[in-house]
Amino acid sequence: MKLKALALALVTLLPAVASAHQAGDFFIRAGSATVRPTGGSDNVLGLGEFDVSNNTQLGLTFTYMATDNIGIELLGATPFRHKVGLAATGTLATVHQLPPTLMAQWYFMGNTSKWQPYAGIGINYTMFYDTDFNQTGRDNGLSNLSVKNTWGIAGQVGLDYQLTPNWMLNASLWYMNIDTKVRFDAGSDHQSIDTHINPFVFFFGAGYRF
């Protein structure tokens, strides 16, 4: 009788664990997303490479589980705002960007554990807008700033921990290949600078399964 009672208790507990991630699930995660550029640029006016600042915004991910192990995820966020400058001049401009990214993911534990490590690979499209030189830039004779939108490859690793059948905690690390062109006028000369942002994105948040 004791063995039967124990087996029944285990069977009762299984759905709570197995409901973590399984085929047909849809869940949303929200939290802080910090973009940390790692690249540089071609030499700018003989003054060195562009420096692009970090920025933290609200990150959102939307995930559909096609199978117990395969997820499709879309990354979104509130607009990121980066200061761009040179070591010799300080900040020259502000640039806003949105980097929607679509990922195919592999969840290593299926629906068998509350711990859900995963990895993904996908494609990123970065949209730049509201780009403008500040007073320092204008005082240095710079004008007509634009940044080219760009496609690139993205990768990620992450970990979910299931708190309840519906709620989870999440931490993930993304890498995005963002190579673009920064165009502007320096007096009467038109400049086109190859710029490699290539950021790591650190995400910490919570998720809810529907």
C-alpha angles and dihedrals in degrees: 000000000000091000091049091050091050092049091049091051091052092048089050091054096047099079091056090056098037093050090070099092122353140145113295096023120135121196139172127210126198131185147104118324117193119194114205113183115216103180135079138205145241115286111291116217090326090297101104135255130333116262114214119196129229120253136190124209141157108288125203129189127188116199134187119191107221090181135356088275106028123073133179113211136187119200120209135164145172109275117290117227119206131186113220124199150128130258090241097050108024120222114359104169148005123232129189123205143175119204110194107186131189117206138187108212138196117210107203099202100047109202096323103094144040087227110076115184114183144172131204145185129197150123132294131204114193119198118198121198144149091043116169141158116242124224091278090056093047091047087056091055097257123145146149097046119189134164122205119238111240146198122218147156120269134194135186146182123198149162132218124195115198111225095176133351088278108026128067141169119230140196123177142166123212132190119199128191103221113169114167144156122248111205127191143140121254102195104303094340121096114219129200112185123189105226128190112201097166096166135193111225118207115202126189121171152104132276139207126208119217 
